[in-house]
Amino acid sequence: MKKWVKWAAISSGALLALNVAGFFLVTPAWIDGRMNKVAVHEPYAISDAAAALHGSLRVADLHSDLLITARDPLKRYRRGHTDVPRLTEGGYRLQVFSAVTKTPNFVNYERNKADSDALTALFVAQRWPARTWSSLAERALYQAEKLERAATQSGGRLAIVRTRSDLESALAGQTLATILATEGAHPLEGDLANLDRLYASGYRVLGLQHFFDNELGGSLHGMSRGGLTEFGRQAIGAAEAKGMIIDVAHSSEASVRDTLGVAQRPLIVSHTGLRGHCPGPRNIPDELMVAIAEKGGLIGVGFWDAAVCETTPAAIAAAIAYAIGLVGVDHVALGSDFDGAVKTPFDASEIAALTEALMQAGLEEEAIRKVMGENQIRFFLEHLPET
């Protein structure tokens, strides 16, 4: 009996060790592959004309969530959508990386409470520092640290852009320029002192909301549908005083209207669709898009079905063409939402398929060049801090 108990204990311990190992070694990659899918497709046909045009573009994108994954940004992967090798292969010169810090359980586009957090277990599985398990501010700071380490180890392939001169320097060489953004401003944790910490760590874009209402105001997918709070107004003023750019991609309609009334600088909608083109709860009304553009803002068109209604290059091109007709070509950009728990028609290395689709949709070369990157580059050169 004693020998049986001994072997049972050994077997139980071994099983526990295997389960623990699986949790830390297998779970993050499994979740990543399950959440960040590329639609199954045959190789996209790229005409000689499209390949030649794409080769001359400076591609720039307003939104990727790569930093939440367990992937090393410098290594090429077969799962997910972005990493430096695939971005480089696709001709990217500028990528905004957004820090996701909290999502509610059973997240959806309609109504979410703020009283749950689906990400803590993932961060534990990915062996993030214990300080990140209970602090949204620390989660954002850690993602900035991850990108900083990658930049340091990249041998000049990757740089974090904090100022206009940083962007100019990166574009002058062969460096991929990256800008840090928050996916919602809840990492402020209701304290403007945390804005100083985020800024010091490199953040230059402040997204106001994500999938739930926060201290700044109502989310497009929250419970209240309310506008900005007094703290939200203070945070926008403090961020703009530093030269930060405000992103209303997940903000409620009331919050967007309030932000338009408060902000002194142009806004961005980093990843979205156009409701007049693709009706649904993910997209705010066209009238708000027009108002954002009229104040010099930029609209980043997404690559997934809830934004553009289908998972094809042609659907993205159609949404871009609609946006150009609505707000003008100088205010339309790419806002992929790569690695944002969405399925896209291609990964970053295959972005030439969108150039082909835009040509097939009848866009002129100048318009394609602007939307694929020049609008984004111009916007950041105009609105990033000078020093």
C-alpha positions in Angstrom: 0.0 0.0 0.0 2.8 2.4 0.9 4.5 1.7 -2.4 1.2 2.4 -4.3 0.8 5.7 -2.5 4.3 6.6 -3.3 3.9 5.9 -7.0 0.5 7.7 -7.0 2.1 10.7 -5.5 5.0 10.6 -8.0 2.5 10.3 -10.9 0.3 13.1 -9.6 3.4 15.3 -9.2 4.5 14.5 -12.8 1.0 15.2 -14.1 0.9 18.5 -12.3 4.4 19.4 -13.6 3.2 18.6 -17.2 0.1 20.7 -16.7 2.1 23.6 -15.4 4.6 23.3 -18.2 1.8 23.2 -20.7 0.2 26.3 -19.2 3.4 28.4 -19.5 4.8 26.9 -22.7 1.8 25.9 -24.8 -1.1 28.1 -23.8 0.1 31.5 -25.0 1.0 30.2 -28.5 -2.3 28.3 -28.7 -4.3 31.4 -27.8 -2.3 33.6 -30.1 -2.9 31.2 -33.1 -6.5 30.8 -32.2 -7.3 34.6 -31.9 -5.1 36.1 -34.6 -5.9 34.2 -37.7 -5.3 34.8 -41.4 -8.0 33.6 -43.7 -7.1 30.6 -45.7 -6.3 31.7 -49.3 -4.4 30.9 -52.4 -1.4 33.2 -53.0 -2.8 36.6 -54.1 -2.2 37.5 -57.7 -0.2 40.7 -57.9 0.1 42.4 -61.2 3.4 43.7 -62.4 2.0 47.3 -62.2 0.8 46.7 -58.6 4.2 45.1 -57.6 6.1 48.1 -59.1 3.9 50.6 -57.3 4.0 48.8 -54.0 7.8 48.6 -54.2 7.9 52.4 -54.2 5.4 52.9 -51.3 6.2 53.8 -47.7 3.6 51.7 -46.0 2.3 52.9 -42.6 -0.3 51.5 -40.3 -2.1 53.0 -37.3 -2.8 49.9 -35.2 -1.3 46.6 -34.3 -1.6 44.7 -31.0 1.6 42.6 -31.4 3.0 43.6 -27.9 0.3 41.7 -26.0 1.4 38.4 -27.6 4.3 36.2 -26.4 6.0 36.7 -29.8 9.5 38.2 -30.1 9.0 41.2 -32.4 12.3 40.5 -34.1 11.6 36.9 -35.1 9.4 35.7 -38.0 6.4 33.6 -37.0 3.9 31.5 -38.9 1.1 32.6 -36.6 -0.5 36.0 -36.1 -0.1 39.0 -38.4 2.9 41.1 -37.6 6.6 40.9 -36.6 9.5 43.0 -37.9 10.5 40.5 -40.6 7.0 40.4 -42.1 6.5 44.2 -41.7 9.8 44.7 -43.5 8.9 42.3 -46.3 5.6 44.1 -46.8 7.3 47.5 -47.2 6.3 49.0 -43.9 8.2 52.1 -42.8 5.9 53.0 -39.8 3.8 50.9 -37.5 1.9 52.1 -34.5 1.9 49.4 -31.7 -1.0 49.7 -29.2 -0.8 48.4 -25.7 -3.9 46.3 -24.7 -4.1 46.2 -20.9 -7.6 44.9 -20.1 -10.6 43.2 -21.8 -13.8 42.0 -20.1 -14.8 38.4 -20.0 -17.1 37.4 -22.9 -16.1 40.6 -24.7 -18.5 41.8 -27.5 -19.3 44.9 -29.6 -22.6 45.7 -27.9 -22.3 46.0 -24.0 -19.5 45.1 -21.6 -19.2 45.7 -17.9 -15.8 46.8 -16.5 -15.9 44.4 -13.5 -13.9 41.5 -15.1 -10.5 41.1 -16.7 -9.9 38.3 -19.2 -6.2 39.0 -19.6 -4.7 38.4 -16.2 -4.4 34.6 -16.7 -2.8 35.2 -20.1 -0.2 37.5 -18.7 0.6 35.0 -16.0 0.9 32.3 -18.6 3.3 34.5 -20.6 5.4 35.0 -17.5 4.9 38.8 -17.3 6.3 40.3 -14.1 4.0 40.1 -11.1 3.7 43.9 -11.0 1.6 43.6 -14.2 -0.9 41.1 -12.8 -2.9 43.7 -10.9 -1.9 47.1 -12.4 -3.1 48.4 -15.8 -0.4 51.1 -15.7 2.3 48.5 -15.2 0.9 46.4 -18.1 1.3 49.4 -20.4 4.8 50.2 -19.1 5.9 46.6 -19.5 4.8 46.5 -23.2 6.8 49.7 -23.7 9.8 47.9 -22.1 9.3 44.9 -24.5 9.4 47.2 -27.5 12.4 49.1 -26.1 14.3 45.8 -25.7 13.5 44.8 -29.2 14.7 48.1 -30.6 18.0 47.8 -28.6 18.5 44.3 -29.9 17.4 45.0 -33.5 20.7 46.2 -34.9 19.1 49.3 -36.3 16.1 47.5 -37.9 13.6 48.9 -35.4 13.3 52.3 -33.6 10.8 53.8 -31.2 9.7 57.2 -32.4 9.1 59.8 -29.7 9.7 63.1 -31.7 9.4 64.4 -35.2 13.2 64.2 -35.6 13.1 60.5 -34.5 10.7 59.8 -37.3 12.7 61.8 -39.8 15.9 59.8 -38.9 14.2 56.5 -39.1 12.6 57.3 -42.5 16.0 58.5 -43.8 17.5 55.0 -43.3 16.1 51.5 -43.5 14.7 51.5 -40.0 11.1 50.5 -39.2 9.7 53.4 -37.2 7.3 52.4 -34.4 5.0 54.6 -32.2 3.5 53.5 -29.0 -0.2 53.9 -28.3 -2.6 52.9 -25.5 -5.7 50.8 -26.3 -7.8 52.8 -23.9 -6.6 55.2 -21.3 -7.5 53.1 -18.3 -3.7 52.6 -17.6 -3.9 56.1 -16.1 -5.9 54.4 -13.3 -7.6 57.7 -12.6 -4.3 59.5 -11.8 -2.8 62.0 -14.2 0.6 61.3 -12.7 0.5 58.0 -14.6 0.3 60.1 -17.8 3.8 61.3 -17.1 5.0 57.7 -16.6 3.5 56.6 -19.9 4.9 59.6 -21.8 8.4 59.0 -20.3 8.2 55.4 -21.4 7.5 56.4 -25.0 3.8 56.6 -25.5 2.7 59.3 -28.0 -0.9 58.2 -28.8 -3.5 58.1 -26.1 -6.5 55.9 -27.0 -9.4 57.0 -24.7 -11.5 53.9 -24.3 -11.4 50.2 -25.3 -14.3 47.7 -24.7 -15.6 49.1 -21.5 -16.4 52.5 -19.9 -13.5 53.8 -17.9 -12.5 56.8 -15.7 -12.4 59.0 -18.8 -15.9 58.3 -20.2 -18.1 56.0 -22.2 -17.0 53.3 -24.6 -18.8 52.4 -27.8 -19.1 49.0 -26.3 -19.8 49.9 -22.7 -22.8 50.1 -20.5 -23.4 53.9 -20.2 -23.0 55.2 -23.8 -22.0 58.3 -21.9 -19.7 61.1 -22.8 -16.4 62.3 -21.3 -16.1 62.7 -17.5 -14.3 65.6 -15.9 -11.3 63.5 -15.5 -11.5 62.6 -19.2 -11.4 66.3 -20.2 -8.5 66.9 -17.9 -6.6 63.9 -19.3 -7.1 65.1 -22.9 -5.8 68.6 -22.0 -2.8 67.1 -20.2 -2.0 64.7 -23.0 -2.3 67.4 -25.7 -0.1 69.7 -23.7 2.7 67.1 -24.0 2.1 66.8 -27.7 0.3 63.4 -27.5 -2.3 62.5 -30.1 -5.8 61.4 -29.1 -7.4 58.3 -30.5 -11.2 57.7 -30.3 -11.3 54.3 -32.0 -13.4 52.7 -29.3 -15.1 55.8 -27.8 -18.8 56.1 -27.6 -20.6 58.5 -29.9 -21.1 60.9 -27.0 -17.4 60.7 -26.0 -16.4 61.4 -29.6 -18.6 64.5 -29.7 -17.3 65.7 -26.4 -13.7 65.1 -27.5 -14.2 67.1 -30.6 -15.4 69.9 -28.4 -12.5 69.7 -26.0 -9.5 68.7 -28.1 -7.3 71.5 -29.5 -5.4 69.2 -31.9 -6.5 66.8 -34.7 -7.8 63.4 -33.6 -7.3 59.9 -35.1 -9.6 56.9 -35.3 -6.8 54.4 -35.4 -8.8 51.3 -36.5 -12.4 51.4 -37.7 -14.9 51.0 -40.5 -17.4 53.4 -41.9 -21.0 52.9 -40.8 -22.4 54.1 -44.1 -20.3 51.4 -45.9 -20.6 48.7 -43.2 -23.4 49.1 -40.7 -22.8 47.6 -37.3 -22.0 48.3 -33.7 -18.2 48.6 -34.3 -18.5 51.7 -36.5 -19.5 55.2 -35.4 -21.7 57.4 -37.7 -20.4 58.9 -40.8 -21.2 62.4 -39.5 -18.6 62.0 -36.8 -16.0 60.8 -39.2 -16.6 63.9 -41.3 -16.3 66.1 -38.2 -13.0 64.5 -37.3 -11.7 64.9 -40.8 -12.8 68.6 -40.9 -10.6 69.2 -37.9 -7.6 67.7 -39.7 -8.0 64.2 -38.3 -7.1 60.8 -39.7 -9.4 57.7 -40.2 -7.6 54.3 -40.1 -9.6 51.7 -42.0 -9.6 48.2 -40.5 -8.9 44.9 -42.2 -11.5 42.6 -40.4 -15.1 41.8 -41.1 -16.8 43.8 -38.3 -15.1 46.9 -39.7 -15.5 46.3 -43.5 -18.1 43.5 -43.6 -16.0 40.9 -45.3 -12.5 39.3 -44.9 -11.1 40.1 -48.3 -8.7 42.6 -49.8 -11.5 43.9 -52.1 -13.7 44.6 -49.0 -10.9 46.7 -47.4 -10.4 48.5 -50.7 -14.1 49.2 -51.0 -14.2 50.7 -47.5 -11.2 52.9 -48.3 -12.8 54.1 -51.5 -16.0 54.9 -49.5 -14.0 56.8 -46.9 -12.2 58.8 -49.5 -15.6 59.8 -51.0 -16.8 60.7 -47.5 -13.9 62.6 -45.9 -11.4 63.2 -48.7 -8.2 61.3 -49.6 -6.0 63.3 -47.2 -7.8 61.9 -44.2 -7.8 58.2 -44.9 -5.2 55.7 -43.6 -4.6 52.1 -42.8 -5.7 50.8 -39.4 -5.4 47.1 -39.7 -6.0 45.9 -36.1 -3.4 43.2 -36.8 -2.9 40.9 -33.9 -6.0 42.3 -32.3 -8.0 39.0 -31.9 -9.4 39.4 -35.5 -9.2 37.4 -38.7 -7.6 39.3 -41.6 -7.3 38.3 -45.3 -3.5 38.5 -45.2 -0.6 39.2 -42.8 1.8 42.1 -43.0 4.1 40.4 -45.5 1.2 40.2 -48.0 0.0 43.8 -47.9 0.8 44.2 -51.6 -2.6 42.4 -52.1 -4.2 45.6 -50.8 -2.3 47.7 -53.3 -3.6 45.4 -56.1 -7.2 45.7 -54.7 -7.0 49.5 -54.6 -5.8 49.6 -58.2 -8.7 47.2 -59.1 -11.1 49.6 -57.3 -10.0 52.4 -59.6 -7.9 54.5 -57.2 -5.2 56.7 -58.8 -1.6 56.2 -57.9 -1.4 59.4 -55.8 -4.4 58.3 -53.7 -3.0 54.9 -53.2 0.3 56.3 -52.1 -1.4 58.6 -49.6 -3.6 56.0 -48.0 -1.0 53.3 -47.9 1.4 55.5 -45.9 2.0 59.1 -46.8 -1.0 60.4 -45.0 0.1 58.7 -41.8 3.8 59.8 -42.1 2.7 63.4 -42.8 0.3 63.4 -39.9 2.9 62.3 -37.4 5.6 64.6 -38.8 3.1 67.4 -38.2 1.8 66.4 -34.8 4.5 64.5 -32.8 6.4 66.6 -30.3 9.3 68.5 -31.8 11.7 67.3 -29.1 
